[in-house]
Amino acid sequence: MACGKRDAEPGDLIEIQRSGFQHWALYLGDGYVVHLTSADEGIPPLSADCMAILTRRAKVKMQLLKDVVGNNGYRVNNKYDHSCPPFSVKDIIRRAEIYIDTEVTYDLLESNCEHFVTWLRYGERVSIQAKRAIRRGRSFTRKVFTVALVGGAAVAAAPAGSVAVVAAAASAALADRILKAFIW
């Protein structure tokens, strides 16, 4: 269910509203997008997003936009066009096609689906969502979570739900980075 002002054109960034976060894809044309999903096949979209966070692996897939979106809303959101000129449509599509069916490293804060599609379109890995997750992770850690650093791994206890999973992952990733910064 599109909620944007216009239909997608090849090379457009597609922002998909998930529960508690946005998933990002790049429109290829003819109803298809390229996006990051779990490296494990056959996992439903929300679970696939969470699985990529946990395994730190993702697969670049070409799928029909309607299948990726499911019952969620989406919109065309080329939000950086005003500050960063996009590549030509031909170059964007070529860059995307090179990665189809390859496995890539996934990191919620440094290499997520938004980073991937902005890199395809602009040549820059940008994710406002990741910056927000870092801020929320810090705040969440201070206010709600008890984070214990056990054997170099961050362990967090939180209520269930997709927002809590994303916040917990951001908090754990942040705690791991802090630990690595202070231990040689």
C-alpha positions, 0 to 999 in steps of 0.5 A, spaced: 500 500 500 503 506 497 502 512 501 507 516 497 506 522 492 508 518 486 509 511 483 516 508 484 521 509 478 527 505 477 533 507 482 528 510 487 529 509 494 523 505 497 522 506 505 517 500 508 514 501 514 515 496 519 513 495 526 518 500 530 523 501 524 523 502 517 526 497 512 529 500 505 529 497 498 531 500 491 526 500 486 529 496 479 523 497 475 517 492 473 515 491 480 522 489 483 526 491 488 533 489 491 534 489 498 537 486 504 534 480 508 536 474 512 541 470 509 537 464 511 531 463 506 524 462 507 524 467 513 518 472 514 520 479 513 520 481 520 523 475 522 528 476 517 530 483 519 531 480 526 535 474 524 540 479 520 541 483 526 543 477 530 547 473 525 550 479 522 549 476 515 544 478 510 543 476 503 541 481 497 535 479 494 531 481 488 524 481 489 517 483 487 516 490 491 509 487 493 512 481 496 517 485 500 512 490 503 506 485 505 501 489 509 506 494 510 505 501 508 511 504 503 513 510 500 518 513 495 523 517 499 529 519 495 531 524 502 538 525 500 537 528 493 537 535 495 544 534 499 547 528 495 547 528 487 544 521 485 548 516 480 545 516 473 539 511 473 543 506 469 549 506 474 544 505 480 541 499 477 548 496 475 551 497 482 544 494 485 545 488 480 552 486 481 550 484 488 543 480 487 544 473 491 550 475 494 551 475 502 554 481 505 555 483 512 550 486 516 550 491 522 545 494 525 549 501 526 554 501 520 551 496 515 544 496 515 539 496 509 538 503 509 546 504 508 546 499 503 541 502 498 543 509 500 550 507 497 547 504 491 544 511 489 549 516 492 555 512 493 555 514 501 552 509 506 547 513 510 542 511 515 538 516 520 535 510 522 541 508 525 543 514 528 537 514 532 538 507 534 544 509 537 541 515 541 535 511 543 540 505 545 544 510 549 537 512 552 534 505 553 540 503 556 541 508 561 533 508 563 530 501 562 536 496 561 540 493 565 546 491 561 551 486 564 558 485 560 559 478 561 565 475 557 566 480 552 558 480 550 553 484 551 547 481 555 540 485 555 533 483 558 527 487 556 520 486 554 518 482 547 516 486 541 520 488 535 521 495 538 524 492 544 528 487 539 531 493 535 533 497 541 536 491 545 540 490 539 542 497 538 544 497 546 548 491 545 552 493 539 553 500 542 556 496 549 560 491 545 563 497 541 565 500 548 568 494 550 572 493 544 574 501 545 577 499 552 580 492 552 586 491 547 
